[in-house]
Amino acid sequence: MDTALYGPGGFYRSAGPGPAAHFRTSVHASPLYARAVARLLTEVDAVLGTPPALDFVDIGAGRGELLTGVLAALPPATAARLRPYGVERAPRPEGLDPRIGWGEEIPGHGLTGLLFANEWLDNVPVDVVETDAQGVARLVLVAPDGSERLGEPVSGADAEWLARWWPLGEDGSLGSGASGVPGGGVPGGRASARAEGGARSGTSGGPGGREEPGTSGGERAARGGAGDSAEAGLRAGPERRSEAGFRAEPGTGRDAAWAAAVSHLARGLAVAVDYAHSAHTRPAFGTLTGFRAGREVAPVPDGTTDLTAHVALDACAAATAHQGPAALTRQREALGALGIAGSRPPLSLASTDPTAYVRALAEAGEAAELTDPAGLGAFGWLLQTVGTGPGRAARDMPDAPGLVALLGEGVRGS
């Protein structure tokens, strides 16, 4: 998966129109998303006491769409102090605002501000494991043409991660339940570039895959799976426990990638947004799938296809719990706290100002898409504070109402 996405000629290495030609994300759905992130950034700025230099790092920056939108939405005084930076494996886009830095790595440690990762973690490579006829979880090996076979039993850190976060017992048992992040399960559907609803995004790379000993014909530990949604394939109780073929995607690399990213912050907020599942809604048959030219396709690691799998955001949150207070929520609630509601404008406005009414109606439609509980609104948001306490209580922070709503007393001033 690492080679197919980030190696020479890999999916995210190519120039051109970028991920937007293959799938649609919240960033592409509406400029309202960038405005909401800009508001979040201004509130983080207020919590930090308006430092002389304010960092905004977009991990998995695509072609710089979010950075450009946030810069345009910020108050001029805030934009003048901003140090915006895009982290992406693809070359710097032509015509990008010269104020925006660009590179393959997060620019140093000691950052102060907002680190934002919109659909980055789902492209950090993962192994796929599958239970055999005896219920033993084995690595799935995949050839360049996408054909698969079972390899050696999973072991070491991946086995420990599975035991804690995604149990696959010798009898094939899985956790069961009803909610992904607080408020319910996060659906696994995502939209192609031509579709409406839940979406995909461009990213920079994460930790690479490893060559498996004993493989042949270019086979690697599989970053491939059945592409089922978070709810698909879940069956209740003992009837499923004796069956082979259950799949999981160990998240050790993603936990490490998230922890490494957060470690670059000295003070501020790190946010990961992605389609996710948690301990009580793990899918029975995995989630890894592919996207190409606006369609969901088989996850063939040939460099022409985006390869993506849902994220165990609860495990990522645990990996950075030592940094400070954090929160897991859905995009619907997060954007609502940041002023994106999707309510229709009053009909009376059509009579007094028809142009304003049409504009407001269009924005309401865009907001409804961003907050749709069956689409983008179901995405998970992980908000991790870093180095922001101790200080004022949340009730004394009128300049950060969105953060107060999302983090409550976990928000502390400088």
C-alpha positions as CSV (number, residue, x, y, z in Angstrom):
1,M,0.0,0.0,0.0
2,D,2.8,2.4,0.8
3,T,4.5,1.8,-2.5
4,A,1.2,2.0,-4.4
5,L,0.3,5.3,-2.8
6,Y,3.6,7.0,-2.1
7,G,6.3,5.2,-4.1
8,P,7.7,6.3,-7.5
9,G,4.7,6.7,-9.7
10,G,2.3,6.2,-6.8
11,F,-1.2,7.5,-6.6
12,Y,-0.3,10.5,-4.4
13,R,3.0,11.3,-6.1
14,S,1.5,12.4,-9.4
15,A,1.0,16.0,-10.4
16,G,-2.2,17.2,-12.1
17,P,-5.7,17.7,-10.7
18,G,-5.0,15.6,-7.6
19,P,-7.5,13.7,-5.4
20,A,-10.4,15.8,-6.4
21,A,-10.5,14.1,-9.8
22,H,-11.1,10.7,-8.0
23,F,-13.3,11.5,-5.0
24,R,-15.0,14.3,-3.1
25,T,-14.3,15.5,0.4
26,S,-15.8,18.0,2.8
27,V,-13.1,20.5,1.5
28,H,-14.4,20.1,-2.1
29,A,-18.1,20.0,-1.1
30,S,-18.3,23.6,0.1
31,P,-16.3,26.6,1.1
32,L,-18.3,26.5,4.4
33,Y,-15.9,23.8,5.6
34,A,-12.9,26.0,5.2
35,R,-14.8,28.8,7.0
36,A,-15.6,26.5,9.9
37,V,-11.9,25.5,10.1
38,A,-11.0,29.2,10.0
39,R,-13.3,29.8,12.9
40,L,-11.8,26.9,14.8
41,L,-8.3,28.4,14.2
42,T,-9.4,31.8,15.4
43,E,-10.7,30.3,18.6
44,V,-7.5,28.3,19.1
45,D,-5.7,31.6,18.6
46,A,-7.8,33.3,21.3
47,V,-7.2,30.4,23.7
48,L,-3.4,30.7,23.1
49,G,-3.5,34.4,23.8
50,T,-2.9,35.6,20.2
51,P,0.7,34.6,19.9
52,P,3.0,36.6,17.6
53,A,3.1,33.7,15.1
54,L,0.2,31.3,14.6
55,D,0.8,28.0,12.9
56,F,-1.7,26.2,10.7
57,V,-0.6,22.9,9.3
58,D,-2.7,20.9,6.9
59,I,-1.6,17.3,6.8
60,G,-2.7,15.7,3.6
61,A,-3.1,19.0,1.9
62,G,-4.2,17.7,-1.5
63,R,-3.7,20.7,-3.8
64,G,-3.9,23.3,-1.0
65,E,-7.7,23.8,-1.2
66,L,-8.3,23.9,2.5
67,L,-5.3,26.2,3.2
68,T,-6.4,28.6,0.5
69,G,-9.9,28.7,1.8
70,V,-8.9,29.2,5.4
71,L,-6.6,32.1,4.5
72,A,-9.4,33.7,2.6
73,A,-11.8,33.4,5.5
74,L,-9.5,34.6,8.3
75,P,-9.6,38.2,9.6
76,P,-6.7,40.2,8.0
77,A,-5.0,40.7,11.4
78,T,-5.0,37.0,12.1
79,A,-3.9,36.1,8.5
80,A,-1.0,38.5,8.9
81,R,0.4,36.4,11.8
82,L,-0.4,33.0,10.3
83,R,2.3,30.5,9.2
84,P,0.3,28.2,6.9
85,Y,1.9,25.0,5.7
86,G,0.7,22.1,3.6
87,V,2.1,18.6,4.2
88,E,1.8,16.4,1.0
89,R,3.8,14.0,-1.0
90,A,2.8,15.5,-4.3
91,P,4.8,18.5,-5.7
92,R,3.8,22.0,-4.7
93,P,0.8,23.1,-6.8
94,E,1.3,25.7,-9.4
95,G,-0.2,29.1,-8.5
96,L,-0.4,28.3,-4.8
97,D,-0.5,31.4,-2.5
98,P,3.2,32.2,-1.8
99,R,2.4,32.6,1.9
100,I,1.7,28.9,2.1
101,G,4.7,26.6,2.9
102,W,4.8,23.2,1.3
103,G,6.7,19.9,1.9
104,E,6.6,16.2,2.7
105,E,7.2,16.6,6.4
106,I,5.6,18.6,9.2
107,P,7.9,21.7,9.6
108,G,9.7,21.1,12.8
109,H,8.7,20.8,16.4
110,G,7.4,23.4,18.9
111,L,4.5,24.6,16.7
112,T,1.9,26.8,18.2
113,G,-1.6,26.7,16.7
114,L,-3.8,24.2,14.8
115,L,-2.7,21.0,13.2
116,F,-5.5,19.7,11.0
117,A,-5.7,16.3,9.3
118,N,-8.7,15.9,7.1
119,E,-8.9,12.3,5.8
120,W,-5.2,11.7,6.2
121,L,-5.2,8.7,8.6
122,D,-7.3,6.5,6.3
123,N,-4.4,6.5,3.8
124,V,-1.7,5.6,6.3
125,P,-0.9,2.0,5.3
126,V,-2.3,-0.9,7.2
127,D,-1.9,-4.6,7.1
128,V,-5.0,-6.8,6.7
129,V,-5.4,-10.0,8.7
130,E,-7.9,-12.8,8.2
131,T,-8.9,-15.8,10.3
132,D,-8.2,-19.2,8.8
133,A,-10.3,-22.3,9.2
134,Q,-8.9,-22.8,12.7
135,G,-9.7,-19.3,13.7
136,V,-6.0,-18.2,13.6
137,A,-5.5,-14.6,12.5
138,R,-3.0,-14.5,9.6
139,L,-1.6,-11.7,7.4
140,V,-3.2,-11.4,4.0
141,L,-0.6,-11.3,1.3
142,V,-1.4,-9.5,-1.9
143,A,0.2,-9.5,-5.3
144,P,0.5,-6.5,-7.6
145,D,-2.6,-7.7,-9.6
146,G,-4.6,-7.8,-6.4
147,S,-4.7,-11.6,-5.9
148,E,-4.4,-12.7,-2.3
149,R,-3.4,-15.6,-0.1
150,L,-3.0,-16.1,3.7
151,G,0.5,-15.8,5.1
152,E,2.0,-16.2,8.6
153,P,0.1,-15.7,11.8
154,V,0.0,-12.1,13.0
155,S,2.3,-11.5,15.9
156,G,4.1,-8.8,18.0
157,A,2.8,-5.3,18.3
158,D,0.0,-6.0,15.7
159,A,-1.3,-9.0,17.7
160,E,-1.2,-6.9,20.9
161,W,-3.1,-4.1,19.2
162,L,-5.8,-6.5,17.8
163,A,-6.2,-8.1,21.3
164,R,-6.9,-4.6,22.8
165,W,-8.8,-2.8,20.0
166,W,-10.1,-5.3,17.4
167,P,-10.4,-8.8,18.9
168,L,-10.2,-11.7,16.5
169,G,-10.2,-14.8,18.8
170,E,-9.4,-18.3,17.7
171,D,-13.2,-18.8,17.4
172,G,-13.5,-15.7,15.1
173,S,-15.3,-13.6,17.7
174,L,-15.5,-9.9,17.4
175,G,-16.8,-7.1,19.6
176,S,-20.3,-6.0,19.0
177,G,-22.3,-2.9,19.8
178,A,-24.1,0.1,18.4
179,S,-21.9,3.2,18.4
180,G,-18.8,4.3,16.5
181,V,-18.0,7.6,18.1
182,P,-20.3,9.2,20.6
183,G,-23.7,9.4,19.1
184,G,-23.7,6.1,17.2
185,G,-21.8,4.2,14.5
186,V,-20.0,5.9,11.7
187,P,-21.2,4.6,8.3
188,G,-18.6,3.2,6.0
189,G,-19.9,4.7,2.8
190,R,-17.9,7.3,1.0
191,A,-18.7,9.3,-2.1
192,S,-16.8,9.2,-5.4
193,A,-16.0,12.5,-7.1
194,R,-19.2,12.2,-9.1
195,A,-21.4,11.3,-6.1
196,E,-23.2,13.2,-3.3
197,G,-22.7,12.4,0.4
198,G,-19.8,10.9,2.4
199,A,-16.4,11.4,0.8
200,R,-12.7,10.8,0.4
201,S,-9.6,13.0,0.4
202,G,-6.0,13.4,-0.6
203,T,-3.2,12.8,1.9
204,S,0.4,12.7,2.5
205,G,1.9,9.4,3.4
206,G,2.2,7.7,6.7
207,P,4.5,4.8,7.9
208,G,5.3,2.4,5.1
209,G,4.4,-1.2,4.6
210,R,6.8,-4.0,5.1
211,E,8.0,-6.8,2.8
212,E,6.9,-10.1,4.2
213,P,9.4,-12.9,4.5
214,G,8.7,-15.9,2.2
215,T,6.6,-13.9,-0.2
216,S,7.0,-14.4,-4.0
217,G,5.9,-12.7,-7.2
218,G,6.0,-9.2,-5.6
219,E,3.5,-10.2,-2.9
220,R,3.3,-7.9,0.2
221,A,1.4,-8.0,3.4
222,A,-2.0,-7.1,2.2
223,R,-3.3,-3.6,2.3
224,G,-6.4,-4.9,0.7
225,G,-9.8,-6.1,2.0
226,A,-13.4,-6.6,1.3
227,G,-14.5,-3.0,1.3
228,D,-17.4,-3.6,3.6
229,S,-19.0,-0.7,5.5
230,A,-18.6,-0.4,9.3
231,E,-22.0,-2.0,9.7
232,A,-21.8,-4.5,6.9
233,G,-21.3,-8.2,7.7
234,L,-21.9,-7.9,11.4
235,R,-23.7,-10.9,12.6
236,A,-24.8,-11.7,16.2
237,G,-23.5,-14.1,18.7
238,P,-22.2,-17.7,18.5
239,E,-23.5,-18.4,14.9
240,R,-20.5,-16.5,13.5
241,R,-17.8,-17.6,15.8
242,S,-16.8,-20.9,14.1
243,E,-16.4,-19.3,10.7
244,A,-13.2,-18.4,8.9
245,G,-12.8,-15.3,6.8
246,F,-13.1,-12.5,9.4
247,R,-10.8,-9.6,8.7
248,A,-9.3,-6.8,10.7
249,E,-6.8,-4.0,10.0
250,P,-4.3,-3.5,12.8
251,G,-3.9,0.2,13.5
252,T,-0.4,0.3,15.1
253,G,1.0,2.4,12.2
254,R,-1.8,4.9,12.4
255,D,-1.6,5.3,16.1
256,A,2.2,5.9,15.7
257,A,1.6,8.4,12.8
258,W,-1.0,10.4,14.8
259,A,1.2,10.4,17.9
260,A,4.2,11.6,15.8
261,A,2.2,14.3,14.2
262,V,0.8,15.6,17.5
263,S,4.3,15.6,19.0
264,H,5.1,18.5,16.7
265,L,2.8,20.8,18.6
266,A,4.0,22.6,21.7
267,R,0.7,24.4,22.3
268,G,-2.6,24.2,20.5
269,L,-5.0,21.8,19.0
270,A,-4.6,18.8,16.7
271,V,-7.7,17.5,14.8
272,A,-8.1,14.3,12.8
273,V,-11.2,14.0,10.7
274,D,-12.0,10.7,9.0
275,Y,-14.6,7.9,8.5
276,A,-14.1,5.8,11.6
277,H,-15.2,3.0,13.8
278,S,-14.6,2.2,17.4
279,A,-14.4,-0.8,19.7
280,H,-18.1,-1.6,19.6
281,T,-18.6,-1.2,15.8
282,R,-15.6,-2.9,14.3
283,P,-16.6,-4.3,10.9
284,A,-16.5,-8.1,10.5
285,F,-14.8,-8.2,7.1
286,G,-12.5,-5.1,7.1
287,T,-13.0,-1.8,5.3
288,L,-10.1,-1.4,2.8
289,T,-11.3,-0.4,-0.7
290,G,-10.1,1.6,-3.7
291,F,-11.2,4.8,-5.6
292,R,-10.3,5.7,-9.1
293,A,-11.8,8.2,-11.6
294,G,-14.9,8.8,-9.4
295,R,-15.7,5.2,-8.7
296,E,-15.2,2.7,-5.9
297,V,-13.1,-0.1,-7.2
298,A,-11.2,-3.2,-5.9
299,P,-8.1,-2.2,-3.9
300,V,-5.5,-3.3,-6.4
301,P,-2.0,-1.9,-5.4
302,D,-0.9,-0.9,-8.9
303,G,-0.4,2.9,-8.3
304,T,-3.5,4.0,-10.3
305,T,-5.9,3.6,-7.4
306,D,-6.5,5.4,-4.0
307,L,-6.3,2.8,-1.3
308,T,-8.2,3.6,1.9
309,A,-9.5,2.0,5.1
310,H,-11.6,3.3,8.0
311,V,-9.7,4.5,11.1
312,A,-9.9,3.3,14.7
313,L,-10.0,6.9,16.1
314,D,-10.5,5.6,19.6
315,A,-7.1,3.9,19.4
316,C,-5.5,7.0,18.0
317,A,-7.0,9.0,20.9
318,A,-5.4,6.6,23.4
319,A,-2.0,7.0,21.7
320,T,-2.0,10.8,22.5
321,A,-4.0,10.8,25.8
322,H,-0.9,11.9,27.7
323,Q,-0.9,15.2,25.8
324,G,-4.0,16.6,27.5
325,P,-7.8,16.6,27.3
326,A,-9.3,15.3,24.1
327,A,-12.7,14.7,22.6
328,L,-14.3,12.4,20.0
329,T,-17.4,13.6,18.2
330,R,-19.1,13.5,14.8
331,Q,-18.7,16.1,12.1
332,R,-22.4,17.0,12.4
333,E,-21.9,18.1,16.0
334,A,-18.4,19.6,15.4
335,L,-19.6,21.8,12.5
336,G,-22.7,22.7,14.4
337,A,-20.5,24.0,17.3
338,L,-18.6,26.0,14.7
339,G,-21.7,27.7,13.2
340,I,-22.6,25.3,10.3
341,A,-26.3,24.3,10.8
342,G,-27.9,23.9,7.4
343,S,-31.1,25.7,8.4
344,R,-33.2,27.2,5.6
345,P,-33.4,31.0,5.4
346,P,-36.8,32.6,6.2
347,L,-39.1,32.8,3.3
348,S,-39.7,36.5,4.0
349,L,-36.1,37.2,2.8
350,A,-37.1,36.1,-0.7
351,S,-39.4,39.2,-0.9
352,T,-37.1,41.7,0.7
353,D,-33.8,40.6,-0.8
354,P,-34.2,37.8,-3.4
355,T,-30.4,37.6,-4.2
356,A,-29.6,37.2,-0.5
357,Y,-32.3,34.5,-0.2
358,V,-30.9,32.5,-3.1
359,R,-27.4,32.8,-1.7
360,A,-28.6,31.7,1.7
361,L,-30.6,28.8,0.3
362,A,-27.5,27.6,-1.6
363,E,-25.4,27.7,1.6
364,A,-28.1,25.9,3.5
365,G,-27.9,23.1,0.9
366,E,-24.1,22.9,1.2
367,A,-24.3,22.9,5.0
368,A,-26.9,20.1,4.9
369,E,-24.5,18.0,2.9
370,L,-21.6,18.6,5.3
371,T,-23.7,17.7,8.3
372,D,-25.8,14.8,6.7
373,P,-25.8,12.1,9.4
374,A,-25.9,9.4,6.7
375,G,-22.9,11.0,4.9
376,L,-20.2,13.5,5.7
377,G,-21.9,14.5,9.0
378,A,-21.2,11.0,10.3
379,F,-17.4,11.3,10.0
380,G,-15.4,11.2,13.2
381,W,-13.6,14.2,14.6
382,L,-10.8,13.6,17.1
383,L,-9.7,16.8,18.9
384,Q,-6.5,16.6,21.0
385,T,-5.3,19.6,23.1
386,V,-1.6,20.1,23.7
387,G,0.0,22.3,26.3
388,T,-2.9,24.5,26.9
389,G,-3.4,24.3,30.6
390,P,-3.7,25.4,33.3
391,G,-5.7,28.7,32.9
392,R,-9.1,30.2,32.7
393,A,-12.3,28.1,33.0
394,A,-14.3,27.6,29.9
395,R,-17.1,29.9,31.1
396,D,-14.6,32.8,31.1
397,M,-13.7,32.3,27.4
398,P,-16.3,34.1,25.3
399,D,-14.0,34.2,22.3
400,A,-14.0,30.4,22.0
401,P,-17.6,29.2,22.1
402,G,-17.0,26.5,19.6
403,L,-14.1,25.0,21.5
404,V,-16.0,25.3,24.7
405,A,-18.9,23.3,23.2
406,L,-16.6,20.7,21.8
407,L,-14.2,20.3,24.7
408,G,-16.0,21.8,27.7
409,E,-13.8,22.3,30.7
410,G,-11.0,20.6,28.8
411,V,-10.3,24.0,27.1
412,R,-7.9,26.1,29.1
413,G,-6.4,29.5,28.4
414,S,-2.8,30.5,28.3
